[in-house]
Amino acid sequence: KLEETYVAKSAILVRAFIRDYLSERDALLREMASLKSQHTMAIDHQFKVVGHAAGKKAKCSFLVVGDCGIALGYYAVPDDSLSWATLAMKELVARHGAVLDEESKKCIVQGE
């Protein structure tokens, strides 16, 4: 039985997650790019979240979450222009196999 006094501090856990991400980044990004949602998607566009990131090139974050809270895409973008959201959503639509009419933005071929 583990002693209750041996509980990892949040700073140690964050460092472990970051170290794991840095060492496995390519595989994790490939895995995220292969994920699909069967029923739902939620979108979140925030400005404060990336303010803590190193680099200062990113000003906003754009997150797309699918079924059961699985992250389908996380994008750190340089401004609040919706052109970044358009690019991200086009990639997600293509990943799901759907085809949009460029003019009307309506689905003309249903995806998987």
Secondary structure, 3 states (H helix, E strand, C coil): CCCCCCCCCHHHHHHHHHHHHHHHHHHHHHHHHHCCCCCCCEEEEECCHHHHCCCCCCCEEEEEECHHHCEEEEEEECCCCHHHHHHHHHHHHHHCCCEECCCCCCEEECCC
